[in-house]
Structure formats: structure tokens, C-alpha cells
Amino acid sequence: MNKNAQELINTVALAMRHHVKAAELRDAVYSHPTSIEVFDDVLATIVRDDQPRAAEGS
């Protein structure tokens, strides 16, 4: 198991508890260097293109 998995798991768990949409997570700014910074790339791959980005939805 990845030793940094807890960072991703805790981020997703927090988002789920607060009903944060995947598109909102995709558009978030993640700190560097951390394992969570690749989360944006993962979400960009799985979140549908028809879900507005944060800048568009404002």
C-alpha cells in the first residue's frame, strides 16, 4: 500500500462528508510536493466534461 494513501483517503472522506462534488475537487489547488497533487489529474480524467469548472460556474 502506498505510504501516502492516507492523504488521498482523508481528502476524499472530507469531501464526501461535506458533499463536495468531484468537479470542485478537480478544480482545487493542491500543494506541492505532496501525493495529493496528482489527484487533480485523476479527477480531470474521470469527471465529465459537461460539469462546469469553478471559474465558469462563478
MDAnalysis code that builds the backbone (N, CA, C; Angstrom):
import MDAnalysis as mda
import numpy as np

u = mda.Universe.empty(174, n_residues=58, atom_resindex=np.repeat(np.arange(58), 3), trajectory=True)
u.add_TopologyAttr("name", ["N", "CA", "C"] * 58)
u.add_TopologyAttr("resid", np.arange(1, 59))
u.add_TopologyAttr("resname", ["MET", "ASN", "LYS", "ASN", "ALA", "GLN", "GLU", "LEU", "ILE", "ASN", "THR", "VAL", "ALA", "LEU", "ALA", "MET", "ARG", "HIS", "HIS", "VAL", "LYS", "ALA", "ALA", "GLU", "LEU", "ARG", "ASP", "ALA", "VAL", "TYR", "SER", "HIS", "PRO", "THR", "SER", "ILE", "GLU", "VAL", "PHE", "ASP", "ASP", "VAL", "LEU", "ALA", "THR", "ILE", "VAL", "ARG", "ASP", "ASP", "GLN", "PRO", "ARG", "ALA", "ALA", "GLU", "GLY", "SER"])
u.atoms.positions = np.array([
    [0.840, -1.180, 0.000],
    [0.000, 0.000, 0.000],
    [0.888, 1.247, 0.000],
    [0.479, 2.220, -0.718],
    [1.216, 3.481, -0.793],
    [1.229, 4.145, 0.579],
    [2.409, 4.546, 1.027],
    [2.504, 5.165, 2.351],
    [1.815, 6.524, 2.411],
    [1.508, 7.117, 1.262],
    [0.835, 8.411, 1.225],
    [-0.660, 8.290, 0.931],
    [-1.176, 7.076, 0.921],
    [-2.589, 6.861, 0.598],
    [-3.515, 7.568, 1.578],
    [-3.103, 7.692, 2.841],
    [-3.964, 8.330, 3.843],
    [-4.282, 9.769, 3.461],
    [-3.386, 10.436, 2.779],
    [-3.621, 11.817, 2.357],
    [-4.789, 11.887, 1.369],
    [-4.794, 10.988, 0.410],
    [-5.869, 10.936, -0.572],
    [-7.174, 10.465, 0.064],
    [-7.093, 9.439, 0.888],
    [-8.284, 8.905, 1.551],
    [-8.943, 9.969, 2.418],
    [-8.158, 10.697, 3.189],
    [-8.719, 11.736, 4.054],
    [-9.334, 12.874, 3.252],
    [-8.741, 13.226, 2.136],
    [-9.304, 14.277, 1.280],
    [-10.648, 13.847, 0.717],
    [-10.718, 12.630, 0.220],
    [-11.978, 12.126, -0.342],
    [-13.033, 11.981, 0.751],
    [-12.652, 11.479, 1.911],
    [-13.610, 11.327, 3.014],
    [-14.165, 12.686, 3.445],
    [-13.308, 13.679, 3.563],
    [-13.754, 15.027, 3.928],
    [-14.710, 15.582, 2.877],
    [-14.356, 15.393, 1.612],
    [-15.206, 15.876, 0.529],
    [-16.579, 15.195, 0.561],
    [-16.600, 13.911, 0.815],
    [-17.864, 13.176, 0.868],
    [-18.733, 13.662, 2.031],
    [-18.123, 13.885, 3.191],
    [-18.883, 14.352, 4.355],
    [-19.510, 15.722, 4.110],
    [-18.861, 16.532, 3.297],
    [-19.342, 17.892, 3.057],
    [-19.978, 18.063, 1.674],
    [-20.275, 16.931, 1.029],
    [-20.983, 16.916, -0.256],
    [-20.273, 17.750, -1.325],
    [-18.945, 17.684, -1.332],
    [-18.154, 18.375, -2.344],
    [-18.185, 17.534, -3.614],
    [-18.497, 18.162, -4.723],
    [-18.580, 17.454, -5.993],
    [-17.191, 17.186, -6.561],
    [-17.099, 16.120, -7.354],
    [-15.823, 15.761, -7.973],
    [-15.287, 16.902, -8.827],
    [-16.172, 17.632, -9.488],
    [-15.728, 18.760, -10.315],
    [-15.080, 19.842, -9.453],
    [-15.573, 20.031, -8.235],
    [-14.975, 21.017, -7.336],
    [-13.587, 20.559, -6.875],
    [-13.458, 19.270, -6.608],
    [-12.151, 18.733, -6.238],
    [-11.175, 18.848, -7.409],
    [-11.679, 18.596, -8.609],
    [-10.841, 18.691, -9.808],
    [-10.260, 20.093, -9.943],
    [-11.031, 21.097, -9.606],
    [-10.623, 22.484, -9.814],
    [-9.853, 23.074, -8.630],
    [-9.701, 22.302, -7.572],
    [-8.986, 22.793, -6.391],
    [-7.493, 22.936, -6.681],
    [-6.836, 23.748, -5.880],
    [-5.387, 23.919, -5.980],
    [-4.755, 23.072, -4.877],
    [-3.879, 22.169, -5.270],
    [-3.239, 21.275, -4.312],
    [-1.787, 21.679, -4.103],
    [-1.326, 21.542, -2.876],
    [0.035, 21.951, -2.534],
    [1.064, 21.009, -3.161],
    [2.284, 21.488, -3.220],
    [3.377, 20.725, -3.824],
    [4.551, 20.771, -2.871],
    [5.295, 19.779, -2.657],
    [5.146, 18.427, -3.192],
    [4.358, 17.543, -2.223],
    [3.296, 16.989, -2.680],
    [2.520, 16.006, -1.920],
    [1.955, 14.998, -2.894],
    [1.511, 13.884, -2.374],
    [0.925, 12.863, -3.242],
    [-0.453, 13.296, -3.738],
    [-1.126, 14.182, -3.004],
    [-2.471, 14.611, -3.388],
    [-2.468, 15.485, -4.633],
    [-1.340, 16.067, -4.979],
    [-1.308, 16.957, -6.132],
    [-1.657, 16.230, -7.429],
    [-1.470, 14.933, -7.492],
    [-1.837, 14.190, -8.694],
    [-3.344, 13.931, -8.756],
    [-4.038, 14.202, -7.655],
    [-5.484, 13.998, -7.586],
    [-6.202, 14.805, -8.665],
    [-5.722, 16.001, -8.935],
    [-6.311, 16.841, -9.969],
    [-6.256, 16.146, -11.325],
    [-5.151, 15.498, -11.629],
    [-5.022, 14.777, -12.894],
    [-5.987, 13.603, -12.958],
    [-6.130, 12.904, -11.857],
    [-7.058, 11.773, -11.804],
    [-8.489, 12.263, -12.015],
    [-8.879, 13.303, -11.300],
    [-10.240, 13.826, -11.423],
    [-10.504, 14.411, -12.810],
    [-9.518, 15.017, -13.398],
    [-9.694, 15.556, -14.751],
    [-9.989, 14.438, -15.742],
    [-9.518, 13.259, -15.448],
    [-9.745, 12.113, -16.312],
    [-11.137, 11.521, -16.117],
    [-11.637, 11.531, -14.886],
    [-12.898, 10.844, -14.607],
    [-14.121, 11.742, -14.532],
    [-13.938, 13.031, -14.317],
    [-15.081, 13.942, -14.215],
    [-15.533, 14.302, -15.619],
    [-16.824, 14.217, -15.842],
    [-17.367, 14.515, -17.171],
    [-17.063, 15.947, -17.581],
    [-16.866, 16.126, -18.869],
    [-16.554, 17.452, -19.397],
    [-17.722, 18.420, -19.289],
    [-18.943, 17.924, -19.145],
    [-20.091, 18.822, -19.087],
    [-20.292, 19.415, -17.690],
    [-19.476, 19.009, -16.721],
    [-19.556, 19.608, -15.401],
    [-18.687, 20.858, -15.404],
    [-19.265, 21.992, -15.071],
    [-18.538, 23.249, -15.181],
    [-17.330, 23.305, -14.260],
    [-16.312, 23.977, -14.722],
    [-15.151, 24.254, -13.891],
    [-15.495, 25.398, -12.959],
    [-14.767, 25.549, -11.884],
    [-15.067, 26.551, -10.858],
    [-15.166, 27.956, -11.448],
    [-14.259, 28.313, -12.326],
    [-14.237, 29.670, -12.910],
    [-15.482, 29.917, -13.769],
    [-15.954, 28.880, -14.449],
    [-17.127, 29.010, -15.302],
    [-18.412, 29.090, -14.502],
    [-18.431, 28.433, -13.340],
    [-19.652, 28.384, -12.540],
    [-19.838, 29.592, -11.643],
    [-18.858, 30.479, -11.588],
    [-18.937, 31.640, -10.686],
    [-19.845, 32.709, -11.241],
])
